[in-house]
Amino acid sequence: RPSVSHSQITRLYSRFTSLDKGENGTLSREDFQRIPELAINPLGDRIINAFFPEGEDQVNFRGFMRTLAHFRPIEDNEKSKDQNGPEPLNSRSNKLHFAFRLYDLDKDDKISRDELLQVLRMMVGVNISDEQLGSIADRTIQEADQDGDSAISFAEFVKVLEKVDVEQKMSIRFLH
């Protein structure tokens, strides 16, 4: 288990209860939409969806903690942890899986050109033409696609991001 200290849990719990406007021990999507960092994040809705299990529209404190765990920066002392134990949720490969799922809308374990376009459009807004977005999507797929199926599999996704410091990019510090 990732070591989240007692005081962190207490702080997260108070953050959770302050978000819980219905005071019923669960958060709804609307509760999350009140978080300014998510409201302005172009992928905010996707990230919010990640908190909710399939078909659910409420998340309890445990679920909240579980999803947040993906974003905890990995501390140096955790890198040397028990090699045979379960992989922590905030490990590099779990962070990559989480990111991959933000793109893979239809959950077929591939990022298609369409899915890539949808995410690009959310991220860049309206000031780029569809044509330009299309060529960015095509180039991205060309660079990543190794088996020639014109889509990006998880393995291909990992390969593209080998050089990227996912740690830095995917650490949301909810507590600071």
N, C-alpha and C positions, 0 to 999 in steps of 0.2 A: 504494500500500500504506500502511496506517496505520503511523505510525512507532512501533513498540514498541521501546524501547531494549534493548540487549543485556542490561543488568542486570535489566530486567523479565522478559525471556525466561528468563534463568537462574533468577529467583525463581519464575516460573510453572512452570518445569520441575521445580524441587525440590518445589513444591506437588503437581505431577502425580505425581512418583515417590512422594511420601509417601502419596498417595491410592491408589496402585497396589499393593494388598495382595498380588496374585498375582505381582507383580514380573515381569510379562510384557510391559511396554511398552504396555499398553492398560488402559482403565478399564471396569468393568462398571457396571450400574445400582446394584448394591450398594455399590460404591466411592463413588458419588456420594451415596448415602443416608447415608453417614457424615459428610457435611459438615453441621455443626449448623445453619447458616443455611438450608440447603435442607430439612433435616429438619423445621424448624418452619414453613417457608413453606407456606401452604395450597396454593399452586400448584407446590410443589416437584417433584412427579412430572411435571408438564407441562414444567417447565423442564428437568428431567433428560432427558425424552424428546427435547427439542430438540437435545441433544448427539449423539443417535444417528441416523445415516442410516436411511432406511426399511429395515426388516428386519434391521438389524445389532444385535448386543447387546454390541459392544465399540467403544470409540472410542480412536484413537491420539492422540499429542500434537498433531499437526497439526489434527485435527478438534476437539480440545479448545480450541486457540487460536482456531480459526475461529469457534466458537460464542461464546467469551468476548469476541471482538472486538465483538460487537453491544452489549455492555454497557459498553465503555470510554467514559468521559465524553469528550465532544468538547472538545479543547483549543482555546483561541481561535486559536492559530496555525494550526490545521487548517482553520478556516472559510474562510480565504482561499486555500486550496490550489488547485491546478490545476483549473479549472472543467471541462475536457474529459476529465480522467482518470476512471477508474472511481470510482463512489461508494463511500466507505469503508463498511465493514460497520456502523460505529457511527453512520452518518448518521441524521438524524431519520426519514427514510422507511424505512430498514431496521429501525430500532428498532420503528417502528409495524407493519411487516410481521411482525416477530417476535412482537409482542404479539398481533396479530390471529390468528396461527396457534395461540397458546395457547388461544384460544376456539374456533376453527373446527375442531372435532374430526373431522368427517367430510371435511374438506379440500374442501368444495364451493365455497369462496370466499365463503361467506355465514355469518354467525352467526345461527343460528335461535333461537327462544325457548327451545327445549330446551337448546341448547348454553349459552346465557346462564344458564339456571337451574342447570345443572350447575356452572358456574364460581362463580356466586353462592353456591351451597350449600357449595362447598369453602371459600370465603372467609369466610363468616359462621358456619359450623358449624351446630349444631343448635338454637341458641336463637332462631331466627326461624321462624314457622310457614310451611308451604308456601304458604299463601294470601298472606302478606305478601311472600314471595319472588316469587311469581307477579306481584303487582302492581308490584313493583320492575322485574321483567323487562319487563312490558308497557309501563311508562312509559318505560323506557330505549329500547325498540324504537320506540315512538311518537315519541320525540324525535329519534331518529337516522334513522328510515326515511323516505327521500324519494321512493322510487319506488313505495311502496305494496305491496311484496311481503312485508311483515311479517317481514323479516329485515334484518340489517345487512351491507351489502357493504363491501369495503375502503374504497371512496371515502367512504361514509357514516361509517365508523369514523374515518377521518382528519378529516372535518369536525367530528365531535363532539369530537375531541381537539385541535382547533386551538388552544384556549385553555390546554391543559394543558401544563405543563412536562415533557414526556416525558424531556428530558435528565436532570432531577433524579430523576424517578421510576424511570428504567430504567438507572441507572448502578450496577452492582454493583462495589464495589471489592474485588477478590479479594486485593489485595496489601497492604492497609493493616493 
